[in-house]
Amino acid sequence: MTIFTIHLYAAFVVAALAVLAVWRRPERRIMLYVVTLQIVIGVVLMVQGGRVPWYHPALAVLGWIGYMAANAIARRDPASRNALIVSAVSSLLILVAYSIGFEAVKHGYV
């Protein structure tokens, strides 16, 4: 199994978690770990010469930062709805990055 294949399989997990599992604090933490792993794998692929539109990793990193912020907000004020809002926006960013990545694969960009 190649690193690229692992990146694609992890993308399915990231997309599922972005939709299903970011609404509570423990799941946001799991999502943060999975997205971190996905970004690290993506960096390895880019270092090895993989090509991808610049906004694919940019959106993924922005989503990752958002999950970090959501976890920090929830830690400071567990009753705040701001963590939920930040998680929702981060999930949208991650899902757009996911979509861009698959379009890049479909069109042979990678």
C-alpha positions, 0 to 999 in steps of 0.5 A, spaced: 500 500 500 502 506 497 502 513 502 498 516 497 493 510 498 493 511 505 492 518 504 486 517 500 483 512 505 484 517 511 481 522 507 474 517 507 475 517 515 476 525 515 470 526 511 466 521 515 468 524 522 467 531 519 460 530 518 459 525 524 463 526 530 465 533 531 459 535 535 462 533 542 469 535 545 472 528 545 470 527 538 473 533 536 479 531 539 479 525 535 478 529 529 484 533 531 488 527 531 486 524 525 486 531 521 493 532 524 495 525 521 492 526 514 496 533 514 503 530 515 501 524 510 500 530 505 506 533 507 510 527 505 506 526 499 508 533 497 515 533 499 516 526 494 513 530 488 506 530 489 502 536 486 496 538 488 492 545 488 495 550 493 488 551 496 487 544 498 492 543 503 491 551 505 483 549 507 485 543 510 490 547 515 485 552 516 480 546 518 485 543 523 486 550 526 479 551 527 478 544 530 484 546 535 480 553 536 474 549 538 477 545 543 481 551 546 474 554 546 470 548 549 476 547 555 475 555 557 467 555 557 464 548 556 457 551 555 459 555 550 456 554 543 462 558 540 466 551 540 460 548 536 460 554 531 467 553 530 467 546 529 462 546 524 466 552 520 472 547 520 468 541 518 466 545 512 473 547 510 475 540 511 470 537 506 471 542 501 479 540 501 476 533 501 472 535 495 478 539 491 483 533 493 478 528 489 477 532 484 485 533 483 485 525 483 480 525 478 483 530 473 490 527 474 493 533 477 496 529 483 
